Amino acid sequence: MTKMIFVNLPVADLHKSVAFYEALGARKNPNFSDETACGMVFSDAIYVMLLTHDKYRQFTSKRIADARETSQALLCLTVDNREDVDRIGEAALAAGGRHLDGPTDHGFMYERAFEDPDGHGWQMMYFTQDMIARATAEPAA
């Protein structure tokens, strides 16, 4: 079975967040969506679950952090090329996101980071082919 990841994010305005993630290229999965949550599909293995604060509270008793004031995580997605890094970064800003960092060329990788409307940090990253090979190689025994 292929492993999947569901990143659960608390959002203040579900409709605004759905529009933001659609602008980045994610698509809405109606099978994981209702008036309190929306499953956004980035790939067959990567989903972002946008949850209203009331829905998110069903999964934790902890206080919901204001991601605009604190850093809880920087979520990173790889893309196929440098142009996609820039295209998605620009789409994020045009859709109401906020610039965090970059674009930065490290030689073996190219990246830029932004926040969604709720302050959740995202980084788009392109790795050169030799770096992908190194990152996915089995460790020596």
A tleap script that builds the chain and sets N, CA, C and O, in Angstrom:
source leaprc.protein.ff14SB
mol = sequence {
  NMET THR LYS MET ILE PHE VAL ASN LEU PRO
  VAL ALA ASP LEU HIE LYS SER VAL ALA PHE
  TYR GLU ALA LEU GLY ALA ARG LYS ASN PRO
  ASN PHE SER ASP GLU THR ALA CYS GLY MET
  VAL PHE SER ASP ALA ILE TYR VAL MET LEU
  LEU THR HIE ASP LYS TYR ARG GLN PHE THR
  SER LYS ARG ILE ALA ASP ALA ARG GLU THR
  SER GLN ALA LEU LEU CYS LEU THR VAL ASP
  ASN ARG GLU ASP VAL ASP ARG ILE GLY GLU
  ALA ALA LEU ALA ALA GLY GLY ARG HIE LEU
  ASP GLY PRO THR ASP HIE GLY PHE MET TYR
  GLU ARG ALA PHE GLU ASP PRO ASP GLY HIE
  GLY TRP GLN MET MET TYR PHE THR GLN ASP
  MET ILE ALA ARG ALA THR ALA GLU PRO ALA
  CALA
}
set mol.1.N position { 0.840 -1.186 0.000 }
set mol.1.CA position { 0.000 0.000 0.000 }
set mol.1.C position { 0.884 1.248 0.000 }
set mol.1.O position { 1.832 1.344 0.779 }
set mol.2.N position { 0.572 2.185 -0.864 }
set mol.2.CA position { 1.301 3.441 -0.908 }
set mol.2.C position { 0.994 4.248 0.338 }
set mol.2.O position { -0.168 4.388 0.718 }
set mol.3.N position { 2.019 4.778 0.972 }
set mol.3.CA position { 1.807 5.638 2.129 }
set mol.3.C position { 1.317 6.992 1.636 }
set mol.3.O position { 1.763 7.505 0.610 }
set mol.4.N position { 0.385 7.554 2.398 }
set mol.4.CA position { -0.176 8.857 2.072 }
set mol.4.C position { 0.056 9.777 3.254 }
set mol.4.O position { 0.211 9.316 4.385 }
set mol.5.N position { 0.081 11.078 2.995 }
set mol.5.CA position { 0.153 12.050 4.074 }
set mol.5.C position { -1.041 12.986 3.952 }
set mol.5.O position { -1.372 13.470 2.870 }
set mol.6.N position { -1.675 13.225 5.094 }
set mol.6.CA position { -2.765 14.187 5.204 }
set mol.6.C position { -2.297 15.257 6.175 }
set mol.6.O position { -2.204 15.009 7.378 }
set mol.7.N position { -2.005 16.428 5.669 }
set mol.7.CA position { -1.595 17.552 6.505 }
set mol.7.C position { -2.875 18.268 6.915 }
set mol.7.O position { -3.589 18.800 6.066 }
set mol.8.N position { -3.168 18.284 8.220 }
set mol.8.CA position { -4.372 18.921 8.733 }
set mol.8.C position { -4.049 20.341 9.176 }
set mol.8.O position { -3.171 20.553 10.012 }
set mol.9.N position { -4.766 21.319 8.606 }
set mol.9.CA position { -4.516 22.722 8.919 }
set mol.9.C position { -5.801 23.395 9.398 }
set mol.9.O position { -6.834 23.303 8.734 }
set mol.10.N position { -5.742 24.074 10.554 }
set mol.10.CA position { -6.892 24.861 10.986 }
set mol.10.C position { -6.953 26.155 10.176 }
set mol.10.O position { -5.939 26.831 9.997 }
set mol.11.N position { -8.146 26.495 9.691 }
set mol.11.CA position { -8.294 27.698 8.883 }
set mol.11.C position { -9.464 28.539 9.399 }
set mol.11.O position { -10.473 28.009 9.864 }
set mol.12.N position { -9.308 29.838 9.306 }
set mol.12.CA position { -10.337 30.759 9.779 }
set mol.12.C position { -11.484 30.885 8.777 }
set mol.12.O position { -12.641 31.022 9.176 }
set mol.13.N position { -11.173 30.840 7.483 }
set mol.13.CA position { -12.181 31.008 6.439 }
set mol.13.C position { -11.999 29.882 5.428 }
set mol.13.O position { -11.113 29.940 4.575 }
set mol.14.N position { -12.837 28.863 5.527 }
set mol.14.CA position { -12.685 27.671 4.699 }
set mol.14.C position { -12.747 28.002 3.212 }
set mol.14.O position { -11.920 27.508 2.446 }
set mol.15.N position { -13.695 28.818 2.785 }
set mol.15.CA position { -13.830 29.131 1.361 }
set mol.15.C position { -12.610 29.891 0.836 }
set mol.15.O position { -12.140 29.616 -0.268 }
set mol.16.N position { -12.105 30.829 1.605 }
set mol.16.CA position { -10.914 31.586 1.207 }
set mol.16.C position { -9.705 30.649 1.097 }
set mol.16.O position { -8.905 30.770 0.169 }
set mol.17.N position { -9.579 29.726 2.035 }
set mol.17.CA position { -8.455 28.788 2.006 }
set mol.17.C position { -8.556 27.828 0.830 }
set mol.17.O position { -7.544 27.515 0.202 }
set mol.18.N position { -9.753 27.357 0.526 }
set mol.18.CA position { -9.938 26.478 -0.632 }
set mol.18.C position { -9.500 27.210 -1.902 }
set mol.18.O position { -8.782 26.646 -2.728 }
set mol.19.N position { -9.927 28.448 -2.057 }
set mol.19.CA position { -9.543 29.225 -3.242 }
set mol.19.C position { -8.029 29.403 -3.314 }
set mol.19.O position { -7.448 29.333 -4.397 }
set mol.20.N position { -7.389 29.631 -2.171 }
set mol.20.CA position { -5.937 29.794 -2.137 }
set mol.20.C position { -5.247 28.521 -2.628 }
set mol.20.O position { -4.376 28.587 -3.496 }
set mol.21.N position { -5.623 27.373 -2.088 }
set mol.21.CA position { -4.959 26.125 -2.466 }
set mol.21.C position { -5.290 25.708 -3.897 }
set mol.21.O position { -4.461 25.085 -4.560 }
set mol.22.N position { -6.481 26.037 -4.383 }
set mol.22.CA position { -6.782 25.790 -5.794 }
set mol.22.C position { -5.874 26.629 -6.680 }
set mol.22.O position { -5.447 26.165 -7.737 }
set mol.23.N position { -5.572 27.860 -6.267 }
set mol.23.CA position { -4.674 28.725 -7.040 }
set mol.23.C position { -3.265 28.141 -7.115 }
set mol.23.O position { -2.523 28.424 -8.055 }
set mol.24.N position { -2.896 27.325 -6.121 }
set mol.24.CA position { -1.575 26.679 -6.129 }
set mol.24.C position { -1.553 25.414 -6.977 }
set mol.24.O position { -0.484 24.864 -7.243 }
set mol.25.N position { -2.729 24.945 -7.405 }
set mol.25.CA position { -2.793 23.754 -8.240 }
set mol.25.C position { -3.405 22.548 -7.563 }
set mol.25.O position { -3.525 21.495 -8.189 }
set mol.26.N position { -3.796 22.666 -6.303 }
set mol.26.CA position { -4.468 21.545 -5.631 }
set mol.26.C position { -5.909 21.482 -6.127 }
set mol.26.O position { -6.478 22.489 -6.548 }
set mol.27.N position { -6.485 20.294 -6.071 }
set mol.27.CA position { -7.884 20.164 -6.462 }
set mol.27.C position { -8.705 19.668 -5.268 }
set mol.27.O position { -8.218 18.909 -4.431 }
set mol.28.N position { -9.929 20.104 -5.214 }
set mol.28.CA position { -10.838 19.756 -4.122 }
set mol.28.C position { -11.352 18.330 -4.312 }
set mol.28.O position { -11.792 17.959 -5.401 }
set mol.29.N position { -11.292 17.536 -3.241 }
set mol.29.CA position { -11.840 16.184 -3.269 }
set mol.29.C position { -13.183 16.203 -2.542 }
set mol.29.O position { -13.206 16.296 -1.314 }
set mol.30.N position { -14.300 16.116 -3.265 }
set mol.30.CA position { -15.609 16.192 -2.621 }
set mol.30.C position { -15.863 15.048 -1.640 }
set mol.30.O position { -16.701 15.183 -0.748 }
set mol.31.N position { -15.159 13.929 -1.786 }
set mol.31.CA position { -15.327 12.805 -0.861 }
set mol.31.C position { -14.768 13.095 0.523 }
set mol.31.O position { -15.109 12.405 1.484 }
set mol.32.N position { -13.916 14.104 0.637 }
set mol.32.CA position { -13.319 14.488 1.918 }
set mol.32.C position { -13.681 15.936 2.257 }
set mol.32.O position { -12.896 16.644 2.887 }
set mol.33.N position { -14.857 16.366 1.843 }
set mol.33.CA position { -15.230 17.765 2.031 }
set mol.33.C position { -16.678 17.897 2.491 }
set mol.33.O position { -17.556 17.140 2.076 }
set mol.34.N position { -16.898 18.868 3.347 }
set mol.34.CA position { -18.236 19.271 3.754 }
set mol.34.C position { -18.161 20.723 4.203 }
set mol.34.O position { -17.202 21.414 3.858 }
set mol.35.N position { -19.128 21.204 4.953 }
set mol.35.CA position { -19.115 22.612 5.360 }
set mol.35.C position { -18.084 22.913 6.444 }
set mol.35.O position { -17.868 24.081 6.768 }
set mol.36.N position { -17.434 21.878 7.019 }
set mol.36.CA position { -16.448 22.082 8.082 }
set mol.36.C position { -15.026 21.710 7.676 }
set mol.36.O position { -14.071 21.999 8.397 }
set mol.37.N position { -14.892 21.070 6.525 }
set mol.37.CA position { -13.568 20.582 6.113 }
set mol.37.C position { -13.525 20.436 4.596 }
set mol.37.O position { -14.546 20.255 3.933 }
set mol.38.N position { -12.298 20.523 4.073 }
set mol.38.CA position { -12.129 20.321 2.638 }
set mol.38.C position { -10.791 19.624 2.390 }
set mol.38.O position { -9.738 20.100 2.814 }
set mol.39.N position { -10.856 18.499 1.702 }
set mol.39.CA position { -9.651 17.786 1.314 }
set mol.39.C position { -9.126 18.339 0.006 }
set mol.39.O position { -9.821 18.327 -1.010 }
set mol.40.N position { -7.890 18.826 0.036 }
set mol.40.CA position { -7.246 19.374 -1.154 }
set mol.40.C position { -6.162 18.389 -1.593 }
set mol.40.O position { -5.309 18.007 -0.792 }
set mol.41.N position { -6.193 17.983 -2.846 }
set mol.41.CA position { -5.309 16.950 -3.376 }
set mol.41.C position { -4.169 17.584 -4.165 }
set mol.41.O position { -4.390 18.293 -5.146 }
set mol.42.N position { -2.946 17.313 -3.716 }
set mol.42.CA position { -1.758 17.737 -4.459 }
set mol.42.C position { -1.240 16.612 -5.349 }
set mol.42.O position { -0.715 16.862 -6.434 }
set mol.43.N position { -1.391 15.367 -4.886 }
set mol.43.CA position { -0.978 14.201 -5.660 }
set mol.43.C position { -1.707 12.990 -5.102 }
set mol.43.O position { -2.498 13.117 -4.167 }
set mol.44.N position { -1.449 11.819 -5.667 }
set mol.44.CA position { -2.089 10.601 -5.165 }
set mol.44.C position { -1.712 10.305 -3.721 }
set mol.44.O position { -2.400 9.537 -3.049 }
set mol.45.N position { -0.636 10.900 -3.239 }
set mol.45.CA position { -0.169 10.607 -1.886 }
set mol.45.C position { -0.194 11.801 -0.945 }
set mol.45.O position { 0.031 11.639 0.254 }
set mol.46.N position { -0.462 12.992 -1.458 }
set mol.46.CA position { -0.380 14.206 -0.631 }
set mol.46.C position { -1.709 14.947 -0.618 }
set mol.46.O position { -2.184 15.430 -1.647 }
set mol.47.N position { -2.298 15.025 0.572 }
set mol.47.CA position { -3.548 15.753 0.778 }
set mol.47.C position { -3.330 16.809 1.849 }
set mol.47.O position { -2.577 16.601 2.800 }
set mol.48.N position { -3.993 17.937 1.684 }
set mol.48.CA position { -4.045 18.948 2.732 }
set mol.48.C position { -5.509 19.035 3.157 }
set mol.48.O position { -6.390 19.345 2.355 }
set mol.49.N position { -5.743 18.757 4.431 }
set mol.49.CA position { -7.094 18.841 4.980 }
set mol.49.C position { -7.263 20.201 5.625 }
set mol.49.O position { -6.625 20.505 6.632 }
set mol.50.N position { -8.129 21.023 5.038 }
set mol.50.CA position { -8.433 22.340 5.584 }
set mol.50.C position { -9.622 22.171 6.518 }
set mol.50.O position { -10.695 21.736 6.099 }
set mol.51.N position { -9.427 22.517 7.784 }
set mol.51.CA position { -10.454 22.294 8.796 }
set mol.51.C position { -10.825 23.603 9.473 }
set mol.51.O position { -9.947 24.366 9.873 }
set mol.52.N position { -12.135 23.872 9.607 }
set mol.52.CA position { -12.537 25.031 10.386 }
set mol.52.C position { -12.002 24.840 11.803 }
set mol.52.O position { -11.699 23.717 12.205 }
set mol.53.N position { -11.887 25.900 12.538 }
set mol.53.CA position { -11.360 25.796 13.901 }
set mol.53.C position { -12.200 24.844 14.751 }
set mol.53.O position { -11.652 24.049 15.515 }
set mol.54.N position { -13.527 24.920 14.623 }
set mol.54.CA position { -14.376 24.002 15.392 }
set mol.54.C position { -14.094 22.554 15.029 }
set mol.54.O position { -14.040 21.700 15.914 }
set mol.55.N position { -13.914 22.258 13.754 }
set mol.55.CA position { -13.614 20.890 13.315 }
set mol.55.C position { -12.227 20.454 13.806 }
set mol.55.O position { -12.059 19.334 14.287 }
set mol.56.N position { -11.249 21.333 13.683 }
set mol.56.CA position { -9.886 21.021 14.107 }
set mol.56.C position { -9.851 20.685 15.599 }
set mol.56.O position { -9.112 19.795 16.019 }
set mol.57.N position { -10.648 21.394 16.397 }
set mol.57.CA position { -10.687 21.152 17.846 }
set mol.57.C position { -11.193 19.751 18.198 }
set mol.57.O position { -10.976 19.288 19.318 }
set mol.58.N position { -11.855 19.075 17.276 }
set mol.58.CA position { -12.303 17.700 17.516 }
set mol.58.C position { -11.120 16.725 17.551 }
set mol.58.O position { -11.260 15.601 18.032 }
set mol.59.N position { -9.964 17.150 17.047 }
set mol.59.CA position { -8.793 16.279 16.964 }
set mol.59.C position { -7.734 16.571 18.019 }
set mol.59.O position { -6.798 15.791 18.190 }
set mol.60.N position { -7.875 17.685 18.723 }
set mol.60.CA position { -6.882 18.035 19.740 }
set mol.60.C position { -7.522 18.917 20.804 }
set mol.60.O position { -8.435 19.697 20.533 }
set mol.61.N position { -7.017 18.767 22.013 }
set mol.61.CA position { -7.481 19.642 23.094 }
set mol.61.C position { -6.555 20.849 23.264 }
set mol.61.O position { -6.815 21.725 24.088 }
set mol.62.N position { -5.482 20.887 22.486 }
set mol.62.CA position { -4.545 22.009 22.572 }
set mol.62.C position { -5.126 23.262 21.921 }
set mol.62.O position { -5.956 23.180 21.016 }
set mol.63.N position { -4.681 24.405 22.392 }
set mol.63.CA position { -5.063 25.683 21.807 }
set mol.63.C position { -4.522 25.765 20.384 }
set mol.63.O position { -3.395 25.349 20.117 }
set mol.64.N position { -5.319 26.295 19.487 }
set mol.64.CA position { -4.882 26.476 18.101 }
set mol.64.C position { -3.948 27.680 18.053 }
set mol.64.O position { -4.315 28.783 18.456 }
set mol.65.N position { -2.748 27.454 17.560 }
set mol.65.CA position { -1.748 28.517 17.472 }
set mol.65.C position { -2.108 29.478 16.349 }
set mol.65.O position { -2.718 29.086 15.354 }
set mol.66.N position { -1.731 30.719 16.513 }
set mol.66.CA position { -1.853 31.692 15.441 }
set mol.66.C position { -0.570 31.589 14.618 }
set mol.66.O position { 0.475 32.100 15.020 }
set mol.67.N position { -0.652 30.937 13.484 }
set mol.67.CA position { 0.530 30.681 12.660 }
set mol.67.C position { 1.136 31.959 12.096 }
set mol.67.O position { 2.252 31.927 11.578 }
set mol.68.N position { 0.428 33.083 12.182 }
set mol.68.CA position { 1.006 34.352 11.737 }
set mol.68.C position { 1.990 34.889 12.761 }
set mol.68.O position { 2.829 35.728 12.430 }
set mol.69.N position { 1.901 34.415 14.013 }
set mol.69.CA position { 2.756 34.904 15.093 }
set mol.69.C position { 3.792 33.895 15.556 }
set mol.69.O position { 4.816 34.283 16.117 }
set mol.70.N position { 3.551 32.619 15.336 }
set mol.70.CA position { 4.479 31.574 15.755 }
set mol.70.C position { 4.744 30.643 14.572 }
set mol.70.O position { 3.925 30.531 13.659 }
set mol.71.N position { 5.875 29.992 14.603 }
set mol.71.CA position { 6.179 29.016 13.561 }
set mol.71.C position { 5.980 27.629 14.138 }
set mol.71.O position { 6.604 27.266 15.135 }
set mol.72.N position { 5.115 26.863 13.512 }
set mol.72.CA position { 4.860 25.510 13.963 }
set mol.72.C position { 5.507 24.489 13.034 }
set mol.72.O position { 5.916 23.411 13.465 }
set mol.73.N position { 5.593 24.844 11.760 }
set mol.73.CA position { 6.203 23.957 10.773 }
set mol.73.C position { 6.387 24.729 9.479 }
set mol.73.O position { 5.694 25.717 9.234 }
set mol.74.N position { 7.314 24.282 8.657 }
set mol.74.CA position { 7.460 24.782 7.301 }
set mol.74.C position { 7.285 23.564 6.405 }
set mol.74.O position { 8.161 22.702 6.331 }
set mol.75.N position { 6.153 23.503 5.732 }
set mol.75.CA position { 5.807 22.348 4.912 }
set mol.75.C position { 6.424 22.528 3.535 }
set mol.75.O position { 6.275 23.578 2.910 }
set mol.76.N position { 7.111 21.508 3.070 }
set mol.76.CA position { 7.860 21.613 1.823 }
set mol.76.C position { 7.325 20.622 0.796 }
set mol.76.O position { 7.145 19.440 1.089 }
set mol.77.N position { 7.078 21.117 -0.402 }
set mol.77.CA position { 6.683 20.269 -1.517 }
set mol.77.C position { 7.712 20.414 -2.624 }
set mol.77.O position { 8.160 21.522 -2.922 }
set mol.78.N position { 8.083 19.303 -3.230 }
set mol.78.CA position { 8.985 19.376 -4.373 }
set mol.78.C position { 8.162 19.552 -5.645 }
set mol.78.O position { 7.016 19.110 -5.735 }
set mol.79.N position { 8.773 20.202 -6.612 }
set mol.79.CA position { 8.154 20.411 -7.915 }
set mol.79.C position { 9.149 19.978 -8.987 }
set mol.79.O position { 10.306 19.682 -8.692 }
set mol.80.N position { 8.685 19.945 -10.233 }
set mol.80.CA position { 9.478 19.374 -11.324 }
set mol.80.C position { 10.585 20.262 -11.862 }
set mol.80.O position { 11.530 19.763 -12.472 }
set mol.81.N position { 10.487 21.577 -11.647 }
set mol.81.CA position { 11.493 22.462 -12.217 }
set mol.81.C position { 11.460 23.818 -11.515 }
set mol.81.O position { 10.558 24.109 -10.730 }
set mol.82.N position { 12.457 24.633 -11.816 }
set mol.82.CA position { 12.564 25.972 -11.219 }
set mol.82.C position { 11.373 26.848 -11.588 }
set mol.82.O position { 10.903 27.646 -10.778 }
set mol.83.N position { 10.892 26.691 -12.815 }
set mol.83.CA position { 9.763 27.501 -13.264 }
set mol.83.C position { 8.523 27.245 -12.407 }
set mol.83.O position { 7.763 28.168 -12.116 }
set mol.84.N position { 8.321 25.981 -12.001 }
set mol.84.CA position { 7.182 25.660 -11.135 }
set mol.84.C position { 7.338 26.301 -9.759 }
set mol.84.O position { 6.355 26.746 -9.167 }
set mol.85.N position { 8.568 26.352 -9.249 }
set mol.85.CA position { 8.810 27.033 -7.973 }
set mol.85.C position { 8.325 28.473 -8.076 }
set mol.85.O position { 7.590 28.948 -7.211 }
set mol.86.N position { 8.735 29.166 -9.132 }
set mol.86.CA position { 8.363 30.567 -9.299 }
set mol.86.C position { 6.877 30.731 -9.606 }
set mol.86.O position { 6.230 31.630 -9.068 }
set mol.87.N position { 6.335 29.874 -10.463 }
set mol.87.CA position { 4.926 29.972 -10.834 }
set mol.87.C position { 4.028 29.798 -9.608 }
set mol.87.O position { 3.101 30.581 -9.401 }
set mol.88.N position { 4.301 28.776 -8.796 }
set mol.88.CA position { 3.482 28.526 -7.612 }
set mol.88.C position { 3.696 29.614 -6.573 }
set mol.88.O position { 2.745 30.041 -5.918 }
set mol.89.N position { 4.927 30.065 -6.418 }
set mol.89.CA position { 5.194 31.160 -5.479 }
set mol.89.C position { 4.442 32.425 -5.850 }
set mol.89.O position { 3.869 33.085 -4.983 }
set mol.90.N position { 4.439 32.767 -7.127 }
set mol.90.CA position { 3.707 33.948 -7.584 }
set mol.90.C position { 2.203 33.750 -7.442 }
set mol.90.O position { 1.488 34.684 -7.078 }
set mol.91.N position { 1.715 32.542 -7.725 }
set mol.91.CA position { 0.283 32.258 -7.563 }
set mol.91.C position { -0.129 32.392 -6.099 }
set mol.91.O position { -1.220 32.879 -5.803 }
set mol.92.N position { 0.736 31.965 -5.189 }
set mol.92.CA position { 0.445 32.077 -3.754 }
set mol.92.C position { 0.292 33.541 -3.359 }
set mol.92.O position { -0.639 33.893 -2.635 }
set mol.93.N position { 1.186 34.384 -3.822 }
set mol.93.CA position { 1.108 35.809 -3.489 }
set mol.93.C position { -0.137 36.449 -4.102 }
set mol.93.O position { -0.808 37.250 -3.452 }
set mol.94.N position { -0.440 36.104 -5.328 }
set mol.94.CA position { -1.615 36.662 -6.006 }
set mol.94.C position { -2.917 36.210 -5.352 }
set mol.94.O position { -3.929 36.907 -5.429 }
set mol.95.N position { -2.893 35.033 -4.703 }
set mol.95.CA position { -4.096 34.479 -4.077 }
set mol.95.C position { -4.234 34.867 -2.615 }
set mol.95.O position { -5.091 34.329 -1.913 }
set mol.96.N position { -3.404 35.795 -2.141 }
set mol.96.CA position { -3.538 36.267 -0.767 }
set mol.96.C position { -2.492 35.753 0.195 }
set mol.96.O position { -2.581 36.007 1.396 }
set mol.97.N position { -1.500 35.032 -0.309 }
set mol.97.CA position { -0.412 34.567 0.539 }
set mol.97.C position { 0.573 35.687 0.838 }
set mol.97.O position { 0.471 36.790 0.300 }
set mol.98.N position { 1.528 35.378 1.708 }
set mol.98.CA position { 2.539 36.360 2.096 }
set mol.98.C position { 3.924 35.767 1.873 }
set mol.98.O position { 4.173 34.612 2.219 }
set mol.99.N position { 4.814 36.549 1.301 }
set mol.99.CA position { 6.193 36.138 1.028 }
set mol.99.C position { 6.935 35.845 2.334 }
set mol.99.O position { 6.854 36.626 3.282 }
set mol.100.N position { 7.654 34.726 2.386 }
set mol.100.CA position { 8.520 34.398 3.521 }
set mol.100.C position { 9.991 34.471 3.161 }
set mol.100.O position { 10.774 35.093 3.878 }
set mol.101.N position { 10.382 33.834 2.040 }
set mol.101.CA position { 11.800 33.730 1.713 }
set mol.101.C position { 11.965 33.374 0.246 }
set mol.101.O position { 11.103 32.741 -0.364 }
set mol.102.N position { 13.099 33.797 -0.305 }
set mol.102.CA position { 13.484 33.399 -1.640 }
set mol.102.C position { 12.860 34.287 -2.703 }
set mol.102.O position { 12.214 35.287 -2.391 }
set mol.103.N position { 13.057 33.919 -3.947 }
set mol.103.CA position { 13.655 32.665 -4.372 }
set mol.103.C position { 15.156 32.621 -4.086 }
set mol.103.O position { 15.854 33.632 -4.172 }
set mol.104.N position { 15.626 31.432 -3.748 }
set mol.104.CA position { 17.032 31.239 -3.427 }
set mol.104.C position { 17.571 30.064 -4.224 }
set mol.104.O position { 16.976 28.987 -4.242 }
set mol.105.N position { 18.698 30.279 -4.879 }
set mol.105.CA position { 19.357 29.235 -5.661 }
set mol.105.C position { 20.560 28.738 -4.872 }
set mol.105.O position { 21.526 29.472 -4.668 }
set mol.106.N position { 20.494 27.487 -4.431 }
set mol.106.CA position { 21.578 26.873 -3.672 }
set mol.106.C position { 22.473 26.004 -4.559 }
set mol.106.O position { 23.334 25.283 -4.055 }
set mol.107.N position { 22.273 26.070 -5.869 }
set mol.107.CA position { 23.039 25.245 -6.789 }
set mol.107.C position { 22.377 23.886 -6.981 }
set mol.107.O position { 21.946 23.563 -8.089 }
set mol.108.N position { 22.290 23.095 -5.936 }
set mol.108.CA position { 21.672 21.763 -6.003 }
set mol.108.C position { 20.165 21.818 -5.781 }
set mol.108.O position { 19.464 20.838 -6.032 }
set mol.109.N position { 19.657 22.976 -5.306 }
set mol.109.CA position { 18.219 23.149 -5.136 }
set mol.109.C position { 17.856 24.619 -5.288 }
set mol.109.O position { 18.670 25.517 -5.074 }
set mol.110.N position { 16.608 24.824 -5.662 }
set mol.110.CA position { 16.058 26.161 -5.855 }
set mol.110.C position { 14.761 26.203 -5.074 }
set mol.110.O position { 13.936 25.298 -5.200 }
set mol.111.N position { 14.558 27.259 -4.251 }
set mol.111.CA position { 13.376 27.269 -3.391 }
set mol.111.C position { 12.860 28.670 -3.154 }
set mol.111.O position { 13.564 29.663 -3.340 }
set mol.112.N position { 11.613 28.717 -2.739 }
set mol.112.CA position { 11.010 29.941 -2.218 }
set mol.112.C position { 9.888 29.545 -1.274 }
set mol.112.O position { 9.284 28.481 -1.413 }
set mol.113.N position { 9.619 30.419 -0.310 }
set mol.113.CA position { 8.645 30.100 0.724 }
set mol.113.C position { 7.619 31.217 0.861 }
set mol.113.O position { 7.904 32.385 0.600 }
set mol.114.N position { 6.416 30.825 1.279 }
set mol.114.CA position { 5.316 31.759 1.471 }
set mol.114.C position { 4.399 31.219 2.555 }
set mol.114.O position { 4.502 30.062 2.963 }
set mol.115.N position { 3.503 32.079 3.010 }
set mol.115.CA position { 2.475 31.675 3.973 }
set mol.115.C position { 1.126 31.663 3.275 }
set mol.115.O position { 0.893 32.435 2.345 }
set mol.116.N position { 0.235 30.780 3.727 }
set mol.116.CA position { -1.146 30.809 3.255 }
set mol.116.C position { -1.892 31.901 4.019 }
set mol.116.O position { -1.285 32.548 4.873 }
set mol.117.N position { -3.171 32.137 3.754 }
set mol.117.CA position { -3.885 33.220 4.437 }
set mol.117.C position { -3.941 33.098 5.959 }
set mol.117.O position { -4.145 34.095 6.652 }
set mol.118.N position { -3.759 31.880 6.486 }
set mol.118.CA position { -3.771 31.688 7.932 }
set mol.118.C position { -2.384 31.711 8.552 }
set mol.118.O position { -2.246 31.552 9.765 }
set mol.119.N position { -1.347 31.908 7.731 }
set mol.119.CA position { 0.012 31.986 8.242 }
set mol.119.C position { 0.783 30.685 8.229 }
set mol.119.O position { 1.911 30.642 8.721 }
set mol.120.N position { 0.204 29.607 7.675 }
set mol.120.CA position { 0.915 28.327 7.591 }
set mol.120.C position { 2.015 28.441 6.535 }
set mol.120.O position { 1.754 28.851 5.404 }
set mol.121.N position { 3.242 28.078 6.908 }
set mol.121.CA position { 4.387 28.219 6.027 }
set mol.121.C position { 4.531 27.086 5.036 }
set mol.121.O position { 4.440 25.913 5.399 }
set mol.122.N position { 4.758 27.440 3.779 }
set mol.122.CA position { 4.975 26.479 2.702 }
set mol.122.C position { 6.242 26.853 1.949 }
set mol.122.O position { 6.564 28.029 1.779 }
set mol.123.N position { 6.946 25.832 1.506 }
set mol.123.CA position { 8.158 26.017 0.719 }
set mol.123.C position { 8.043 25.151 -0.525 }
set mol.123.O position { 7.772 23.954 -0.432 }
set mol.124.N position { 8.249 25.753 -1.682 }
set mol.124.CA position { 8.298 25.010 -2.934 }
set mol.124.C position { 9.772 24.816 -3.266 }
set mol.124.O position { 10.565 25.754 -3.188 }
set mol.125.N position { 10.131 23.589 -3.637 }
set mol.125.CA position { 11.540 23.284 -3.828 }
set mol.125.C position { 11.752 22.415 -5.058 }
set mol.125.O position { 11.025 21.449 -5.288 }
set mol.126.N position { 12.758 22.774 -5.841 }
set mol.126.CA position { 13.213 21.961 -6.960 }
set mol.126.C position { 14.615 21.474 -6.642 }
set mol.126.O position { 15.499 22.270 -6.325 }
set mol.127.N position { 14.818 20.161 -6.727 }
set mol.127.CA position { 16.136 19.550 -6.542 }
set mol.127.C position { 16.695 19.145 -7.893 }
set mol.127.O position { 15.945 18.711 -8.768 }
set mol.128.N position { 18.012 19.282 -8.078 }
set mol.128.CA position { 18.657 18.765 -9.284 }
set mol.128.C position { 18.565 17.244 -9.253 }
set mol.128.O position { 18.382 16.646 -8.193 }
set mol.129.N position { 18.690 16.632 -10.409 }
set mol.129.CA position { 18.555 15.173 -10.514 }
set mol.129.C position { 19.565 14.428 -9.642 }
set mol.129.O position { 19.214 13.417 -9.032 }
set mol.130.N position { 20.810 14.903 -9.569 }
set mol.130.CA position { 21.795 14.211 -8.738 }
set mol.130.C position { 21.434 14.325 -7.249 }
set mol.130.O position { 21.712 13.403 -6.482 }
set mol.131.N position { 20.828 15.430 -6.834 }
set mol.131.CA position { 20.414 15.573 -5.439 }
set mol.131.C position { 19.228 14.662 -5.138 }
set mol.131.O position { 19.149 14.101 -4.045 }
set mol.132.N position { 18.305 14.503 -6.086 }
set mol.132.CA position { 17.181 13.581 -5.888 }
set mol.132.C position { 17.710 12.168 -5.720 }
set mol.132.O position { 17.240 11.428 -4.855 }
set mol.133.N position { 18.683 11.784 -6.537 }
set mol.133.CA position { 19.266 10.448 -6.437 }
set mol.133.C position { 19.911 10.238 -5.066 }
set mol.133.O position { 19.771 9.173 -4.465 }
set mol.134.N position { 20.613 11.256 -4.578 }
set mol.134.CA position { 21.240 11.152 -3.252 }
set mol.134.C position { 20.201 11.070 -2.148 }
set mol.134.O position { 20.358 10.300 -1.201 }
set mol.135.N position { 19.139 11.859 -2.265 }
set mol.135.CA position { 18.119 11.913 -1.211 }
set mol.135.C position { 17.297 10.628 -1.151 }
set mol.135.O position { 16.810 10.264 -0.081 }
set mol.136.N position { 17.134 9.941 -2.270 }
set mol.136.CA position { 16.293 8.750 -2.301 }
set mol.136.C position { 17.089 7.449 -2.261 }
set mol.136.O position { 16.502 6.367 -2.264 }
set mol.137.N position { 18.410 7.539 -2.224 }
set mol.137.CA position { 19.259 6.338 -2.182 }
set mol.137.C position { 19.127 5.636 -0.828 }
set mol.137.O position { 18.948 6.275 0.209 }
set mol.138.N position { 19.217 4.348 -0.867 }
set mol.138.CA position { 19.207 3.560 0.380 }
set mol.138.C position { 20.488 3.824 1.133 }
set mol.138.O position { 21.563 3.852 0.534 }
set mol.139.N position { 20.394 4.021 2.454 }
set mol.139.CA position { 21.615 4.243 3.231 }
set mol.139.C position { 22.501 2.985 3.214 }
set mol.139.O position { 22.015 1.855 3.168 }
set mol.140.N position { 23.789 3.224 3.252 }
set mol.140.CA position { 24.739 2.098 3.285 }
set mol.140.C position { 24.587 1.365 4.613 }
set mol.140.O position { 24.359 1.980 5.655 }
set mol.141.N position { 24.714 0.063 4.558 }
set mol.141.CA position { 24.553 -0.754 5.776 }
set mol.141.C position { 25.761 -0.681 6.681 }
set mol.141.O position { 25.779 -1.310 7.739 }
savepdb mol mol.pdb
quit
